[in-house]
Each structure stands twice: as structure tokens, then as C-alpha cells.
Amino acid sequence: MSRPTKQRKLNNTIAVIADGQTEKWYLERVKVHYPCDALKSTKIEPQLPQKKQISELVGMAKAKVEEGYPKVILLVDFDEVLSNVEEFRKFQSFYQEYHKDNHDKWMNSLLLIVNNPCLEYWYLLHFNSTGKFYNCYNELEVDLRKKLSNYTKDEKYYCGNPDIYMRLGGDEGLSAARDNTKPFLPFDIQTCKERGVSEMSRIFDYFDTL
């Protein structure tokens, strides 16, 4: 009897598995500003893994689906995946399985999002279209600070006044970022070795259909 009760409690709850707090703070501010009733009525529960290994991330996502979450969003920063041959191989195998029509049933509840090298690539797309490749955040930071000179990865910057959503241009900035993802979506995973990528627009596409 406990499982149906828990299922009812999770009906409007989405688990978001991400590498760190920045994703959590960003999505919290998006929920405040983005004009989508489905998103505003959804409770987002960030899940922060102890490690960033693909096997743990996938296992955590599957466990959340099995717990009864109707949707699980898995955000993967690709910088660490690309720096490890074995991790890249594991992710490539999982990514191919995820995009198969006959994939495992639990994956129907999974929304997999790749950012290469990290979430901040999505922020760059709010200001201009780019396919520039960065090995890591430290390389990207040089260009990011041309747009957000005082950018810091802390809660005050993300959730203060103005918050991260408004710093990125509000609704107009988000619209530009979504348009700027179109040239490389959907993408071949191999292109991540030579260009930047963000699939964050797919989160908004998902909520817009609810």
C-alpha cells in the first residue's frame, strides 16, 4: 500500500540529477520567471551525486524512476567525460541505448541533457551563437566574463537581485539561447570532441508540451 501513496506524492515532482549546486540554483530561478504553468506547479528536487561517474549517474536516474518519479532529468557536464576514455565509452554506449526506439522502459521517464563542457556553455548561448570548443570551464570562463564580468558560482549571485535568469537577459535572453541551440541539435555525440554543445533547450521544450 505504501508504493501507491508515494506515487501520488510524486505526481508533480521531478528529480533533477546534476553535478552541482549551480544547476539547482539556475532551475529554481527559471521556475520563478519562466511563463509556464506546468513548470510553476512542478516541484523540482535536485539530486547531487557523490561522484560524477557515468555508472553512478545512470544508476541514480534509474533508481529515481523506480521510486516513482514521473520524470527524471539527468544533466551531464561533458568535460570530465571527455577527459576519461573509459567514461566516454560508457557514456557513448548509454547515449546510443537511450536514443533507441526499443530502449529499456525506465528510460521513457528520463530526459538526458548534455552540456559540453558545462552548464555555463548554455549561458554563452544567451548572448551569441557559438560552436566553440572548450576543454573545461576554466577555458570557457574567459569568454563568459566578457558577457558576465562578475560571474561567480555562488548562491548570492544566482539567487540575488538581479538573479541569474535576469542577468542572462530574462525572457529575451532565454529565447535567443533556444534559437542558438538549433544549429547543433540533435547532435552526434562524436562532435562533442570538436565543438561545444548544450541541450538545455530540451528542458523548456518538455515543459512547453505539458
N, C-alpha and C positions, 0 to 999 in steps of 0.2 A: 504493500500500500504506500510505502514511503516514496517510491520512484515516481508515480503519477503526481503526488503532491509537489515534489521537487520540480517536475517538468512544468507544472503550472506556474511556479515561481519564476522559472527561467524563460517563459514565453516571450518577454520583451527585453531580454538580456543578451548582449553579445559579448563574447570573450575576445579580447584583443591580445594576442601574444606578440610582444615586441622586445627589442634588445634593451631598451632603457626607458627612463622617465620622460625623455623629450617627446616620444610618440604619445605617451599618456597625456601630457600637458597640451600638446597640439590638438588632439582629438577632443579634449574637454572644451577647448575654446571654439573649435569648429561647431560642436554641438550647440553652443550658445548662440552663434551667429548665423549658421547656415540655414536658409529658409526651407526647411524640410520637416514636416510634421512627424514623419516616420522616424527620423533621426532624433528629434527632440523628445519623443516618447520612449526612446530606447535607452535602457541602462547599459552603459559600457563598463565592463570590468576588465581593467588591464591585468595581464598576467606577465610577470617579469621572470624569465627563466634564469636559473643559476649559471648556466653555461650557454654558449651560442652555437653549440654543435648541432648539425642538421638532424641527427638522430633524436636528440632531446627535443628540439623544436617540433618535429613531426609527431613524436610520441606525445608531447604535451597537447598539441592540437587535437589529436585523435582522442585523447582522454577527455578533453573538454566536450567534444561531440558526444561521447558515450555518457557523460554526466547529464546530458540533456539540453545543452545549449543549442538553440535553433540555428545559430550562425557563429562561426569562429573565424576571425580574421588573423592571419599569420603574416606579420611584417618581417621580411628578411633583408638585413643590410648585407650587401654582396661583397664588401671589401674583404672581410675575413674569409668568405667562401673562396674568393679568387686567389687568396694568398696560400691556400692549402689544397694541393692536388687531390687528396683523398676526399676532402669536404666538397670540392667541386664535383667530383664524380658522384658522390652520394646525392647531392642536390640535383644534378642533371637527371639521374635516374628517377628521383621523386617527381621532378617537374614534368618529365615525359609521362609518367603514370598519371599525374594529376590532370593532364590535358587529354587523356584518352576518354573516348565516349563510354567505355566499359570499365572505368576505374572503380576502385573499392567504394562501396555505398557511402561510407562515412565522409568521403571527400565531397559529396553533394552539399554538405553543410560547411565546407571550407572555402574561404576566399583567400587565396595566396597572393601576396603583394611583394614584389621585388623592388628594392631601391639600390642603385649602383652609383656611387659606393655606399650611400647612406641617405637618411631622410632628408638631409639638407639639399640634396640634389633637386628634390621636389620644390624646395624654396626658391632655388635659382630660376626654375621654370615660371615662377610668378612674374619675373621681370623680363625674361627674354627666352627665345627658343634656342636650345643648345643640345648638341650631342657630344660635347667634350668629355673625354675620358679622364678620370681622376683615380689614382691608385688608392686613395684614402681620404678621410675627412680633412686632414691637415693640408693636403693639396687643394682641395675644394674651398677651404676656408678663405684663401687669398681672394678668390673671385666673389665669394659670398659677402665678404666685408666691403666690397665695392658697392653693394646694394644695402647691406645692413651693417653699418660701420661698428655698432656697439653690440653685435650679436654675442650672446653668452648662453650656455646650456644650463640655465638655472630657472627655477620656478618663478622668480620675480620678473624676469624678462618675458617669459612665456605668458604669465597669467596676470601681470600688472596692467597698468593703463598708460599707453595702449598695450593690448595683448598681442600675441603672435599673429593672430588672424588679421588684425588691423595693420600691424607692421608690414604684413605681406600684401597690403593693398585691398583688404576687405573682399567684398564680392567680386569686384573687378579683377583683382589680382588672382583670385581663385579661377575665374573664368579664363583668364589668359593662360594659367598653368595647365588647365584641362585641354585647351586648344594646343598648347605646346607639346603635349604628350602624343598627339595623334600621329605625327610622322614615324614614331617607332613602336607603336602598339598595333597589333600584337608583335612581339619580338622573338627572334631566335635567341635562345639562351647563349649561344656562342658569341653573339655580338657584344655581350657584356665584357668580353675581353678587349674590346676596342672602342667602346663608346659608353657614355653614361645612360642610365635608364631610370625612370620612375613609373611605377604602375599605380601610384596613389589615386589617380583619377578614377580608377575602378571602384574605389570605396564609394565615391559620390554617385557613380553610375548605378551601383547596387541600391543605395538608399532612394534614389530618384524613381526606382521602379516599384517601390513598396507602396 
